[in-house]
């Protein structure tokens, strides 16, 4: 399966995450975003891309991969 047909969820859409969101969206691979700070980010995000405030809300049967771009201290 190529990245172009894969569906990717991005967890953490801060400094690096917003770049991955833009790139995966440009490839047509972005399936969803999980970001706890929804107020500050993604006001212009297309409505067909669901945004969750908790990564556990992402429907795992609708994704092939996950990009975790949160800060190091919360990787535990």
Secondary structure, DSSP 8 states (H G I E B T S, - for coil): --TTT--EEEE--STTHHHHHHHHHHHT-EEEEE-S-TTTS-TTS-TTSEEESSGGGS-GGG-SEEEE---GGG--
